Amino acid sequence: MLNKLTEYDAQVLSDMKQRVWQANLALAKAGLVVLTWGNASEINRELGLIVIKPSGVPYETMTADQMVVTDLAGNLLDQDSLRPSSDLPTHVYLYQHFTEVNGIVHTHSKYAVMWAQSGRSIPPYGTTHADTFYGPIPCTRQLTQSEVEAAYERDTGKVIVECFEKSGLNPLAVPGVLTIGHGPFTWGVTVSKAVENAVVLDEVAHMALFTELLNNDRPVLPAYMLDKHYFRKHGANAYYGQK
């Protein structure tokens, strides 16, 4: 299929590879990944393409040309390419169900993983949290043994979607989740936004940890403060930053 792309579409794909490569490097630069513990991807629904980091390739040697291209079901479109990230089925499932999302990031960032391993959602204790996440950052349920044995990575996506559907959450208003015992996934309308949300998530996880250490009776942010800080940056009446 890739050799049948028009010149324009081939350039679109090349640009996707460049963005995904840069997004993965940004995760390492931000200190959110060590070794090869992370991945970023981007989808182009019109072309029917997903681009994702190759599995197990060190960040310091990775190139844009090594980014792996699949169709929307996660099937490789270039049999000579490197193997895709093992988390590809999770990304695919999320793209299929979160249709406004165009970029996804997964890391094992330290503070977010602490909350994931504790099995706790991150409460919105302050305005830094509220600027990006409209409410708690949820933690999923535990996968069952049969889910792990049958299709672990796909079912990781399944429990994320289930978590959001059961709680009535908008994925763009809460652009991240903790998978219990595992780690965070974040997303956005672009892959660079997904990276930014991964940075924010780990920062607020760090802040929330020390908030509870300093005052374990600290209440969450009042709803009116949550509304003020979230909606001054998001939505039709946002006024933060430059137009």
N, C-alpha and C positions, 0 to 999 in steps of 0.2 A: 504493500500500500504506500509506503513512504516514497518509493521511487516514482509514484504516480501523482505526487503533489504538484500543483502548479508552482511556478517560480515564487509567486506571492505567498502561497501557503507554506512553502519550504522556508521562506524568510520568517514567517510567523513562528514556525516550529523552532528555528534557530534562536529566535529571540526568547522563546519559552525556555529553552535549554540554558541560555545565558542567565535568565532571571532565577531559575531553580538552582543553578550552580551558585550564584551569588547569595541566594537565600541560605543555602547550606553553609557556605563560608561565614555568613553573618552569625549563624548560631554558634559556631566555634569561636568567633571573635568576641561574642558577648559572654562567653564562658558558660553557655548552656549545655554544651556537650563535651565529653571527654572521650578519648579513643574514637570509636565510630558510633557512639550511642545516640543517634538522632537522624532525622530525615525530614526533608521538605519536598512538597510536590505542587504542581499547578495543573489545572484542567482547562481545556478549550473545548467547550461543549459543541460549538459549531463545527469544528473540524473533527470532533470525536477522538481527541487525544488527551492523554495524561503523560506528564513528564515527571520523573521522580529520581531521587538519588540512587546510585547503584549500591548494592549490599556490600558492607564491610570494606569499602575503599577509604583509606585515610584521607582526611580533609586536606592535609598539606600537599598531597600529590594529585588530588582530584581535578579534573578538567571539565569544562562545559560539554565537550564532545562525548564524555562518558555518561552523561545523563541518559536515563533509560526511557524509551517511549513505548507506551501501551495504548490500546483502545480503551473505551469507557468501561469495559468489563475486566480490564487488567491483563489482557492478552498481549504478549510481546509482538511488536510490529517489525522488529529487526532481529532476526534470529542470531545475528553475529554480535549483538550488543552484550554488555555485561548483565549479570543477573540484577533484577530490581531489588530495592529494599524489601526485606521480609515483611515489613508492615504494609506493603502495597494493598492487600485485601481490605485492611482497615480504611485506608484512604479511599478506595473505590466505594466501599459501603457508605461512607460519610458523604462523598460526592453524589451518590445516587439518592440520598435522602435529605441532604441539606443543599437544596438546589441553588441557593444564592451564594454559596461558598465557592471560591475559585482557587484558593490556596490553603494547604494544610501543613502543619508542622507537628512533629513528635520529638520530644527530648526525654532525657532522664535527668533533668536539672534538679539540683540538690534539694532545694527547699520545697518545691512542688512534690517531689518524690516522698519527702518526709510526711506530708499530708496524705498522699495516696497510700503510703504504707500504714498509716494510722487509720485509714478507712474513713477519713473525715472530709466533709466539704469545707471550703475556706470561707468563713463568715466575712461580710463586708464591714470591717471595723472602722474604715476611714475613707476619706475622699479620694486618696490615691487609687484605691480599689474601685470606687464608684465612677471614676473617670472613664473606665474601660469596661467594667463588668457590672451589669444592672442586677445586682443581687449576689447571693452566694455562688461560688464556683463549685459546682456539684461533684460529688464522687460517686462513681457507678457502683452497682452491686457486684458481688463476686461472680465470676463465671463458674458455671457448673463443670464437673468433671467431663460430662458428655460434650459440652460445648468446646472445652479445651481440646479434647481428643478428636472431635469431628472437624472443626474448622476454627482454630484458635484466633487467627488474625481477623478473619471475617467476623467472627462472633464478638471480638473486641469492639468492632464498629457497631455491631448490633446492640450491645448493652449501652453504648454511648447514646445511640438514637433512642433506645427505649427509655433511658434516663431523662432525656429532654422531652419526649412525648408524654411520659407519665406526669412530669412536673409542669407541663405546658410552657416550656421555655423556648424563647426565640434564639436560635443559634447565633444570630448576628448581635443580639443584645447581651448574650453571655457567650463570648467567642472562645470558650475553652472548657475543659473538663479534666478531672482526675480519674484515671482508671485504677481501681483499687489494687493495691499491691504492686503497681506497675509504674505509672507516671502520667504526665500531662500530654494532652493533644490540644492544639489551638488551631484556629482557622481565621479566614478573613476573605474579603472581596478580592484581595490580591495576595500573592504569596509573601510579599514584603510586609503586608499588614498582619499576616499570620505570624511572621517572625516577631514583629513588634508586640503582638499579644502574648507570645511566649516569654518575651523579656518581662513584660508587665506582670504576668502570672507568677513568675518566680520571685519577683520583687515583693509582690503583695503577700505571697506565701511566707517569705522571710519576715515581713513586717507583722503579719498575723501571729506567727510563732512567738515573737518577742513581746507582742502585745499581751498574749495570754501568760507568758512567763512573768511579766511585770504586774499584771492585774487579771487574774483568772475569772473575775466577775464583770469584766468590761462588757457593756451591752453593745450590740451592733449599732451601726449608724442609723439614726432616725430616717424614716421613709422620705420625709421632705428634703433631707440633705442628700439622700441617695438620688432622688429625682433631680434636684438642682444640679448636682455635679455630673450626672450622666447626660441629662438633656441639654446642658449648655455646650456639650461637645458633639451630640448626636441628634439627628432628627431635623425636622423642618425649621425649628426655631433656634438651632444651635448658633452660638455667637463667639465661641472660643476660637482663637487663631485668626488667620487671614483668609479671605475668600480667594 
